[in-house]
Amino acid sequence: MVDIDPTTVRTHIDNAADRLGRVWPLYSDVAANPLSGFEDRPFRQAVEDAESLFDGRGYPTAEQFQRAWDAGEINATILNDLLEEHGIDDEPGMLLRRMAHEEAERSTADAHDERLNRLCSKWLAAFLDQGQAGWPMPDREQGFYQSWRQIAPYDRAIPESETNVATYYRERLTDAPETAEEALFAVLSAYDEDEWEAIFEHHLAALPGWVGLIKQRAEANNNPWQDKYPVTLTDYLGVRLILAKHMGVEILPETDGPERPRQVDFRLQEIWLTAWERSYQEDLLEDINRGLAASNTEVDADRPEAQLVFCIDTRSEIIRRHLEATGEYETHGYAGFFGVPIEYSGHKSKVQTDSAPVMVDPKHHITEQPPAEDPATTSYERWHTLKADGNKFLKALKNDLAAAFGFVEASGAFFGAALASRTLFPSKVHDARGRVGPDDPARFSSLTLGEPTDDDERSPAMGISTDQKAFYAEAAFDLMGWDDFAPVVVFTGHESETVNNPYKSSIDCGACSGSPGTPNARVLATICNDPEVRELLAERGIDVPDDTVFLAGRHNTTTDEVTVYTEGHDLTERQQAVVDDLRGDLERAQADAAEERLETLGVDADDSVREVETRTDDWAQPRPEIGLSGNAGFVIGPRELTEDVDLDGRSFLHSYDWNNDPEGEALENIMAGPLVVCQMINAQYYFSTVDNEIYGSGSKTTHNAVGNVGVLQGNGGDLQMGLPLQSLYADDRQTYHTPVRLSTVIHAPVDTVTDILDRNADLAALLDNNWLSLLVIDPTQDDTTFRYQPGLEWEPLDSTLTTKITVPSTD
């Protein structure tokens, strides 16, 4: 065997894997761009390259463009100007017919061996299982390759050899190389080194879902499953290439034949997509300009009764708008983890969740501390014990060979009645669960926010120091541009409520790695009520009135119910009156918001609140809510820009006041953090919509949940890596989500934004490569709007200004 350097092989594997994105387990879903490995190149080039690798579409179909054109969502003037700019003088209708013809001619032949894919998928599902399997794959502690090597000789699914010797494969696999590296060497020795990377890329791209999950596990910090059952891309490729060699599957596809002709005019599709996006931007700017005009004429308002801080999530825009219409309330938008990166473990929970954006490591481990010998605590713990014991007992019966058949016979009537009730009377089930269920631990427990001890060696540390608490509070107020406080301030996290839904975490907080944002809201509210923290804030110029109390809240995005937690707070008479009024107004806002959401879903109901509550307990409901479907814009600026404007639940909203941020530090944090997260969310929705089969996950009706980590379509194949059809489409053809790239609007001096982009090359590259667009409304230049152009240039949109300007860096 030729000597091969292991380091060289791993380098080639890493280079090949760069083109594949990470995939997170569904219970902690993180919105990710499936083409994140191509973000270093222009969007149009990325789409073309990804089509060659994954065979997936990267632009909306001609039919989707046609629907948008017919609905007036694409401005004819904008489209014609772009066509003229590119020297195209054909009529739009003719162009759409041409695109439709090209799509009809597009071939989608799979270049990967289906037998090999199914074998690899089977073994990956067995190894990566996280507690679903009754009989786990043995010897997983040794790693994927070693565990597979022990069992592979007994796998009769591996086909026989052409020599027709029945035991050929089993004998060969018995003598398989001892390590994954040796397995790779055995295959690669027949190829030149300059071919290795192409081999790896081809075989990694065959199962991008499973490979993305392996990447995520291998790159994650403190992943208990990876620590106990390690898996690497080297392991996977060792297994796959040895199987391919044994089965006679082509290791390196032939590339000498004629180059596959490009069947779609990507330039034309890019023009239509850009016209669609700029049409949306024109409407958004028109709404914002109305807000600007109103804010410039209004006098300062009195101190609001209450201020509520919601996540920047697009669903928050709807409830904020309806709440503000009910009374003197001020609402703000802030990233849903509220600036406090925590690892959270609920009371009696064995699961620890990272409640922070994926690019931020949790800094503090937070748990709940219920009061001892409290009736609520006792009731909750009794309920939790009964539920855990019941689930354990049922699982034991179902997995026991001797008891399984008798269990089915004996329990059939009970489970049949339960299923019938859930199917026919979901509203009654909802009511019953509300009556008999335990109290929410947030109502009776506190959080472990004490000073970390010197002997605590865990990472993240237990608790938060006083200095750190003051830092988080100060950062929150700085980023939102606050200097006035109402008697009641509510930090409102959000979460979804559904049943029988593997994708539940995908509609929880996107800023919190698919976790609910309520724990973070409780942490920040507790921090801001701390007297020592308030003293430190006062020293830093932030004076919180003595009559201000900070509370935590929870926004249920399925029902639009907002719960305000007051337990454990000694409210003054005025504060209690404000909370009482607020709760009543939140109920009115819920009814209006629920009616608006149901209208989007095409549902007509006499009682909107009752209808959305029913959907939370309907186990057969494929669309309990549609999440962030429709997201298209991100506005960074004061609420006055969008107040009293119906943004149709399509815009992320982050509060920001440039007057309170002379150095641009707060804006830089928003652009480098929340803006990047929103781009990831938008990209996931975009690609899941334009090609749901490749970049999404297909219909829920044929999903097969596997290993507590994801879903397959049917009984095998690749792990699905995007959103289901029902989260994006009203039916097989009509979409809820508008497949456009994110349009960002920032209210700040344009030179400040330029300096920030100059310091953040990765963010500037996303803009230069057209992965998102940026508009800046400059308050120092009479609110002139500038459109970002590649290379840190700006094009003024004011018709009186005709030349591009370049704002120099301040290096």
MARVOVEX-177654 format. One record per residue (C-alpha): residue in one letter; x, y, z. Coordinates in steps of 0.5 Angstrom, whole numbers, padded with zeros to 4 digits, always signed. Layout:
# residues N
AXYZ
...
//
This chain:
# residues 811
M+0000+0000+0000
V+0002+0007-0002
D+0004+0011+0004
I-0001+0017+0005
D-0001+0022+0010
P-0007+0022+0015
T-0006+0030+0016
T-0007+0031+0008
V-0013+0026+0008
R-0016+0030+0014
T-0015+0037+0010
H-0018+0034+0004
I-0024+0032+0008
D-0025+0039+0011
N-0024+0042+0004
A-0029+0038+0001
A-0034+0039+0007
D-0034+0046+0007
R-0039+0046+0002
L-0044+0043+0006
G-0048+0046+0012
R-0049+0044+0019
V-0056+0041+0021
W-0058+0041+0028
P-0063+0036+0031
L-0070+0038+0031
Y-0071+0038+0038
S-0066+0044+0038
D-0067+0046+0031
V-0063+0052+0028
A-0065+0056+0022
A-0059+0055+0017
N-0057+0057+0010
P-0057+0050+0006
L-0052+0053+0002
S-0048+0057+0007
G-0042+0053+0004
F-0042+0058-0002
E-0043+0064+0001
D-0036+0066+0000
R-0038+0067-0008
P-0044+0071-0011
F-0051+0069-0010
R-0052+0067-0018
Q-0045+0063-0018
A-0047+0060-0011
V-0054+0057-0014
E-0051+0055-0020
D-0045+0051-0017
A-0050+0048-0011
E-0054+0046-0017
S-0048+0042-0020
L-0047+0039-0013
F-0054+0038-0010
D-0058+0038-0016
G-0063+0043-0013
R-0066+0049-0015
G-0064+0056-0013
Y-0069+0061-0015
P-0077+0061-0015
T-0080+0058-0021
A-0083+0061-0027
E-0090+0060-0024
Q-0088+0063-0017
F-0086+0069-0021
Q-0092+0069-0025
R-0097+0069-0019
A-0093+0075-0016
W-0093+0079-0023
D-0101+0077-0023
A-0102+0079-0016
G-0098+0086-0017
E-0092+0084-0012
I-0087+0086-0018
N-0087+0093-0020
A-0087+0093-0028
T-0083+0100-0028
I-0077+0096-0023
L-0077+0090-0027
N-0077+0094-0034
D-0071+0098-0031
L-0067+0092-0029
L-0069+0088-0036
E-0066+0095-0040
E-0060+0095-0035
H-0058+0088-0038
G-0060+0089-0045
I-0066+0085-0045
D-0072+0088-0049
D-0077+0082-0049
E-0084+0082-0046
P-0085+0080-0039
G-0090+0075-0041
M-0085+0072-0046
L-0079+0071-0041
L-0084+0068-0036
R-0086+0063-0042
R-0078+0062-0043
M-0077+0060-0036
A-0082+0055-0036
H-0080+0052-0042
E-0073+0051-0039
E-0075+0048-0032
A-0079+0043-0036
E-0073+0041-0040
R-0069+0041-0033
S-0066+0034-0032
T-0066+0032-0025
A-0062+0025-0025
D-0059+0023-0019
A-0051+0022-0020
H-0051+0018-0013
D-0052+0010-0012
E-0059+0009-0009
R-0057+0002-0006
L-0051+0005-0002
N-0054+0011+0000
R-0060+0007+0003
L-0054+0003+0007
C-0051+0009+0009
S-0057+0012+0012
K-0059+0006+0016
W-0053+0005+0019
L-0052+0013+0021
A-0059+0012+0023
A-0058+0007+0028
F-0051+0010+0031
L-0054+0017+0031
D-0060+0015+0035
Q-0061+0019+0041
G-0066+0015+0046
Q-0071+0013+0041
A-0069+0006+0039
G-0071+0000+0044
W-0065-0004+0042
P-0059+0001+0041
M-0053+0000+0036
P-0048-0004+0040
D-0041-0001+0042
R-0042+0006+0040
E-0037+0008+0045
Q-0032+0006+0040
G-0034+0011+0035
F-0038+0010+0028
Y-0033+0006+0024
Q-0031+0001+0030
S-0038+0000+0032
W-0040-0001+0024
R-0034-0006+0023
Q-0036-0010+0029
I-0043-0011+0026
A-0043-0010+0018
P-0041-0018+0017
Y-0048-0020+0019
D-0051-0015+0015
R-0055-0019+0010
A-0057-0012+0006
I-0050-0012+0003
P-0051-0015-0004
E-0047-0021-0006
S-0041-0020-0011
E-0041-0021-0018
T-0037-0028-0017
N-0043-0031-0014
V-0040-0033-0008
A-0045-0032-0002
T-0041-0030+0003
Y-0036-0026-0001
Y-0038-0019+0002
R-0039-0022+0009
E-0032-0025+0009
R-0029-0019+0006
L-0032-0014+0011
T-0030-0019+0017
D-0023-0017+0014
A-0024-0010+0013
P-0019-0005+0015
E-0018-0004+0023
T-0019+0004+0023
A-0023+0009+0018
E-0016+0012+0016
E-0014+0005+0014
A-0020+0004+0010
L-0019+0011+0007
F-0012+0009+0005
A-0014+0003+0002
V-0019+0006-0003
L-0015+0012-0004
S-0009+0009-0006
A-0012+0007-0013
Y-0012+0015-0014
D-0008+0021-0015
E-0008+0026-0009
D-0011+0031-0014
E-0017+0027-0014
W-0018+0026-0007
E-0022+0032-0006
A-0027+0031-0011
I-0028+0024-0009
F-0030+0026-0002
E-0034+0032-0004
H-0038+0027-0009
H-0039+0022-0003
L-0041+0027+0002
A-0046+0031-0002
A-0050+0024-0003
L-0053+0025+0004
P-0052+0032+0006
G-0057+0032+0011
W-0054+0026+0015
V-0047+0029+0014
G-0049+0036+0016
L-0051+0033+0023
I-0045+0029+0023
K-0041+0036+0022
Q-0046+0040+0027
R-0044+0034+0033
A-0037+0034+0031
E-0036+0042+0031
A-0041+0043+0038
N-0038+0044+0044
N-0040+0040+0050
N-0045+0036+0046
P-0046+0030+0051
W-0048+0025+0045
Q-0042+0026+0041
D-0038+0026+0048
K-0040+0019+0049
Y-0041+0016+0042
P-0036+0020+0037
V-0037+0020+0030
T-0033+0024+0025
L-0033+0025+0017
T-0027+0021+0017
D-0031+0015+0020
Y-0037+0016+0015
L-0032+0016+0009
G-0029+0010+0011
V-0035+0006+0012
R-0038+0009+0005
L-0032+0008+0001
I-0031+0001+0003
L-0038-0001+0002
A-0037+0003-0005
K-0031-0001-0007
H-0034-0008-0004
M-0041-0006-0008
G-0037-0004-0015
V-0040+0003-0014
E-0036+0008-0018
I-0031+0012-0013
L-0030+0018-0017
P-0036+0020-0022
E-0033+0020-0030
T-0032+0027-0032
D-0029+0026-0039
G-0036+0027-0042
P-0039+0033-0045
E-0041+0038-0040
R-0048+0038-0038
P-0051+0044-0041
R-0054+0049-0037
Q-0061+0049-0037
V-0064+0055-0034
D-0062+0062-0035
F-0060+0064-0028
R-0059+0071-0030
L-0066+0072-0032
Q-0068+0069-0026
E-0064+0074-0022
I-0067+0080-0025
W-0074+0077-0023
L-0072+0076-0016
T-0069+0083-0015
A-0075+0086-0018
W-0079+0082-0013
E-0075+0084-0008
R-0074+0092-0010
S-0082+0092-0010
Y-0082+0090-0003
Q-0077+0095-0001
E-0081+0100-0004
D-0087+0099-0001
L-0083+0098+0006
L-0080+0105+0005
E-0086+0108+0003
D-0089+0105+0010
I-0083+0108+0014
N-0083+0115+0011
R-0090+0115+0013
G-0087+0114+0020
L-0082+0118+0020
A-0086+0124+0017
A-0091+0123+0023
S-0085+0122+0028
N-0082+0129+0026
T-0089+0133+0027
E-0091+0129+0034
V-0090+0132+0041
D-0086+0128+0046
A-0091+0123+0049
D-0093+0122+0057
R-0089+0117+0060
P-0092+0110+0058
E-0096+0106+0063
A-0092+0100+0061
Q-0086+0098+0056
L-0086+0091+0053
V-0080+0088+0050
F-0081+0083+0045
C-0077+0078+0041
I-0075+0081+0034
D-0079+0075+0031
T-0083+0077+0025
R-0089+0074+0029
S-0088+0079+0035
E-0090+0085+0030
I-0097+0083+0029
I-0098+0083+0037
R-0094+0089+0038
R-0099+0093+0033
H-0105+0090+0036
L-0103+0092+0043
E-0101+0099+0042
A-0108+0100+0039
T-0111+0099+0046
G-0107+0104+0050
E-0101+0108+0052
Y-0096+0102+0051
E-0089+0102+0048
T-0086+0096+0045
H-0079+0095+0043
G-0076+0089+0039
Y-0069+0086+0042
A-0066+0079+0040
G-0070+0074+0043
F-0065+0071+0048
F-0065+0078+0051
G-0057+0079+0051
V-0056+0073+0056
P-0053+0067+0053
I-0055+0062+0058
E-0055+0054+0058
Y-0062+0053+0061
S-0065+0047+0065
G-0072+0047+0068
H-0074+0044+0074
K-0074+0036+0074
S-0072+0037+0067
K-0066+0032+0065
V-0065+0036+0058
Q-0060+0042+0058
T-0062+0047+0052
D-0057+0052+0050
S-0061+0059+0050
A-0057+0063+0045
P-0055+0064+0038
V-0051+0059+0035
M-0045+0063+0034
V-0045+0065+0041
D-0043+0060+0047
P-0047+0060+0053
K-0044+0063+0059
H-0048+0061+0065
H-0052+0055+0067
I-0059+0057+0070
T-0063+0052+0073
E-0070+0053+0077
Q-0070+0053+0084
P-0077+0052+0087
P-0079+0053+0094
A-0079+0047+0099
E-0085+0044+0101
D-0089+0049+0097
P-0096+0046+0095
A-0095+0048+0088
T-0088+0045+0088
T-0091+0039+0091
S-0096+0039+0086
Y-0091+0040+0080
E-0087+0034+0082
R-0092+0029+0083
W-0095+0030+0076
H-0088+0030+0073
T-0086+0024+0077
L-0093+0020+0075
K-0092+0022+0068
A-0084+0020+0067
D-0086+0013+0071
G-0092+0012+0066
N-0088+0014+0060
K-0083+0009+0062
F-0088+0004+0064
L-0091+0004+0057
K-0084+0004+0053
A-0082-0002+0057
L-0089-0006+0055
K-0088-0004+0048
N-0081-0006+0047
D-0082-0013+0051
L-0083-0019+0047
A-0087-0023+0052
A-0092-0017+0054
A-0092-0013+0047
F-0098-0017+0044
G-0102-0017+0050
F-0101-0010+0052
V-0104-0008+0045
E-0110-0012+0046
A-0111-0010+0053
S-0110-0002+0052
G-0113-0002+0045
A-0120+0001+0047
F-0116+0006+0052
F-0112+0009+0046
G-0117+0008+0041
A-0121+0013+0045
A-0116+0018+0047
L-0114+0018+0039
A-0122+0019+0038
S-0122+0025+0043
R-0116+0028+0040
T-0118+0028+0033
L-0126+0029+0034
F-0126+0034+0040
P-0119+0037+0040
S-0122+0044+0044
K-0125+0039+0049
V-0118+0036+0050
H-0115+0043+0051
D-0120+0045+0056
A-0118+0038+0060
R-0111+0039+0060
G-0111+0046+0062
R-0116+0044+0068
V-0111+0038+0070
G-0104+0040+0068
P-0099+0043+0073
D-0097+0050+0075
D-0092+0053+0070
P-0086+0053+0074
A-0084+0060+0072
R-0090+0062+0077
F-0087+0059+0083
S-0080+0058+0082
S-0074+0063+0082
L-0067+0062+0078
T-0060+0061+0080
L-0057+0067+0079
G-0052+0068+0085
E-0045+0069+0084
P-0041+0064+0081
T-0037+0060+0087
D-0029+0059+0086
D-0029+0052+0086
D-0035+0051+0081
E-0031+0048+0075
R-0036+0047+0070
S-0037+0051+0064
P-0041+0055+0063
A-0041+0057+0070
M-0047+0057+0075
G-0050+0063+0076
I-0048+0071+0074
S-0043+0076+0078
T-0046+0083+0079
D-0041+0086+0074
Q-0044+0081+0069
K-0051+0083+0071
A-0050+0090+0070
F-0046+0089+0063
Y-0052+0085+0061
A-0057+0090+0063
E-0053+0096+0060
A-0052+0093+0054
A-0060+0092+0053
F-0062+0099+0054
D-0056+0101+0050
L-0058+0097+0044
M-0065+0099+0044
G-0063+0106+0046
W-0067+0107+0052
D-0067+0113+0057
D-0074+0113+0060
F-0077+0107+0064
A-0085+0106+0065
P-0087+0104+0072
V-0088+0097+0069
V-0083+0094+0064
V-0084+0087+0061
F-0079+0082+0058
T-0083+0078+0053
G-0080+0071+0051
H-0084+0067+0046
E-0085+0060+0045
S-0090+0055+0040
E-0095+0050+0043
T-0096+0044+0039
V-0097+0037+0039
N-0095+0031+0035
N-0090+0036+0031
P-0083+0034+0030
Y-0082+0041+0028
K-0084+0044+0034
S-0077+0047+0036
S-0077+0050+0029
I-0082+0055+0031
D-0080+0057+0038
C-0075+0062+0038
G-0070+0063+0032
A-0065+0067+0036
C-0065+0062+0042
S-0062+0056+0038
G-0070+0053+0037
S-0071+0054+0045
P-0076+0058+0048
G-0074+0065+0050
T-0078+0065+0056
P-0072+0063+0061
N-0068+0069+0058
A-0073+0074+0059
R-0074+0072+0066
V-0066+0072+0067
L-0066+0079+0065
A-0072+0081+0069
T-0069+0079+0075
I-0062+0082+0073
C-0066+0089+0072
N-0069+0088+0079
D-0063+0087+0083
P-0061+0093+0087
E-0054+0092+0086
V-0055+0092+0079
R-0059+0099+0079
E-0053+0102+0083
L-0048+0100+0078
L-0053+0102+0072
A-0054+0109+0076
E-0046+0110+0076
R-0046+0109+0068
G-0051+0114+0067
I-0057+0109+0067
D-0062+0112+0072
V-0068+0107+0073
P-0074+0110+0077
D-0075+0107+0084
D-0082+0106+0082
T-0080+0101+0076
V-0081+0094+0076
F-0079+0089+0071
L-0083+0083+0070
A-0082+0077+0065
G-0087+0075+0060
R-0089+0069+0055
H-0092+0070+0048
N-0095+0064+0045
T-0094+0065+0038
T-0099+0059+0036
T-0105+0063+0040
D-0102+0070+0041
E-0103+0069+0048
V-0098+0074+0053
T-0098+0071+0060
V-0095+0076+0065
Y-0091+0073+0071
T-0092+0077+0077
E-0091+0072+0082
G-0086+0073+0087
H-0086+0081+0086
D-0089+0086+0091
L-0092+0091+0087
T-0095+0098+0089
E-0102+0099+0088
R-0100+0103+0081
Q-0096+0098+0079
Q-0102+0093+0080
A-0107+0097+0077
V-0102+0098+0071
V-0101+0090+0070
D-0109+0089+0071
D-0110+0094+0065
L-0105+0091+0061
R-0107+0084+0062
G-0114+0086+0059
D-0111+0090+0053
L-0107+0084+0052
E-0113+0079+0051
R-0116+0084+0046
A-0110+0084+0042
Q-0110+0077+0042
A-0116+0076+0039
D-0115+0081+0034
A-0108+0078+0032
A-0111+0071+0032
E-0116+0073+0027
E-0111+0076+0023
R-0107+0070+0023
L-0113+0066+0021
E-0114+0070+0016
T-0107+0069+0013
L-0108+0061+0014
G-0115+0062+0010
V-0119+0060+0016
D-0126+0063+0018
A-0128+0062+0025
D-0133+0066+0029
D-0128+0065+0036
S-0121+0067+0033
V-0118+0065+0040
R-0122+0059+0041
E-0120+0057+0034
V-0112+0058+0035
E-0113+0054+0042
T-0116+0048+0039
R-0110+0048+0034
T-0105+0047+0039
D-0108+0040+0042
D-0110+0038+0035
W-0105+0032+0034
A-0107+0032+0026
Q-0106+0039+0025
P-0101+0040+0020
R-0101+0047+0020
P-0102+0049+0028
E-0098+0056+0025
I-0094+0058+0020
G-0088+0060+0024
L-0084+0066+0020
S-0087+0064+0014
G-0087+0071+0010
N-0081+0074+0013
A-0078+0079+0008
G-0075+0085+0012
F-0071+0087+0018
V-0072+0094+0020
I-0067+0097+0025
G-0069+0103+0028
P-0074+0107+0033
R-0081+0104+0034
E-0083+0111+0031
L-0081+0108+0024
T-0086+0103+0024
E-0091+0105+0029
D-0098+0105+0026
V-0096+0101+0020
D-0099+0094+0018
L-0092+0090+0016
D-0096+0084+0015
G-0092+0080+0020
R-0086+0080+0015
S-0081+0084+0018
F-0076+0083+0024
L-0076+0089+0028
H-0070+0091+0033
S-0071+0098+0037
Y-0065+0102+0036
D-0064+0110+0037
W-0057+0113+0033
N-0058+0119+0038
N-0056+0115+0044
D-0050+0111+0040
P-0045+0116+0038
E-0039+0111+0036
G-0044+0106+0033
E-0042+0100+0038
A-0049+0098+0039
L-0051+0098+0032
E-0045+0094+0030
N-0047+0089+0035
I-0054+0089+0032
M-0051+0088+0025
A-0046+0083+0027
G-0051+0079+0031
P-0058+0079+0030
L-0058+0081+0023
V-0054+0075+0021
V-0059+0071+0025
C-0064+0074+0021
Q-0061+0072+0015
M-0060+0065+0017
I-0067+0064+0018
N-0069+0068+0012
A-0064+0063+0007
Q-0067+0057+0011
Y-0074+0059+0009
Y-0072+0062+0002
F-0069+0055+0000
S-0074+0051+0003
T-0079+0054-0001
V-0076+0054-0008
D-0074+0047-0008
N-0077+0044-0002
E-0075+0037-0004
I-0068+0038-0004
Y-0067+0044+0001
G-0073+0043+0005
S-0077+0036+0008
G-0083+0035+0004
S-0090+0034+0006
K-0091+0032+0013
T-0096+0026+0011
T-0090+0022+0009
H-0085+0024+0015
N-0082+0018+0019
A-0078+0021+0025
V-0072+0017+0026
G-0067+0017+0033
N-0070+0024+0036
V-0066+0027+0031
G-0070+0029+0025
V-0074+0026+0020
L-0074+0021+0013
Q-0078+0021+0007
G-0081+0014+0008
N-0077+0009+0011
G-0070+0011+0008
G-0065+0016+0005
D-0063+0022+0007
L-0064+0026+0013
Q-0069+0032+0011
M-0065+0039+0013
G-0070+0044+0012
L-0077+0046+0013
P-0084+0042+0011
L-0088+0044+0006
Q-0094+0045+0010
S-0090+0051+0014
L-0089+0054+0007
Y-0095+0053+0002
A-0102+0053+0003
D-0103+0047-0002
D-0098+0044-0007
R-0097+0050-0011
Q-0099+0056-0007
T-0094+0059-0002
Y-0095+0063+0004
H-0088+0064+0004
T-0085+0069-0001
P-0078+0067-0003
V-0074+0073-0003
R-0068+0075+0000
L-0068+0079+0006
S-0068+0087+0006
T-0065+0091+0011
V-0067+0098+0013
I-0062+0101+0018
H-0064+0108+0021
A-0057+0111+0022
P-0052+0115+0019
V-0049+0112+0013
D-0042+0113+0015
T-0043+0110+0021
V-0046+0104+0017
T-0040+0104+0013
D-0035+0104+0018
I-0038+0098+0021
L-0038+0094+0015
D-0031+0096+0014
R-0029+0092+0020
N-0034+0086+0019
A-0031+0083+0013
D-0036+0077+0013
L-0042+0081+0014
A-0040+0086+0008
A-0038+0080+0004
L-0046+0077+0005
L-0048+0084+0002
D-0043+0084-0004
N-0045+0077-0006
N-0052+0079-0006
W-0054+0074+0000
L-0058+0080+0003
S-0059+0087+0001
L-0058+0094+0005
L-0062+0100+0005
V-0060+0106+0010
I-0064+0112+0012
D-0059+0117+0014
P-0062+0122+0019
T-0056+0127+0018
Q-0058+0128+0011
D-0065+0129+0011
D-0067+0122+0012
T-0064+0121+0005
T-0064+0113+0003
F-0058+0110+0001
R-0058+0103-0003
Y-0051+0099-0001
Q-0047+0097-0007
P-0041+0092-0007
G-0035+0095-0005
L-0037+0099+0001
E-0041+0104-0004
W-0048+0107-0003
E-0053+0109-0009
P-0058+0115-0006
L-0065+0113-0008
D-0067+0121-0008
S-0069+0122-0015
T-0065+0129-0014
L-0058+0125-0013
T-0056+0122-0019
T-0048+0120-0017
K-0046+0114-0013
I-0042+0116-0007
T-0037+0112-0003
V-0036+0114+0004
P-0029+0113+0006
S-0026+0108+0012
T-0024+0112+0018
D-0018+0107+0019
//
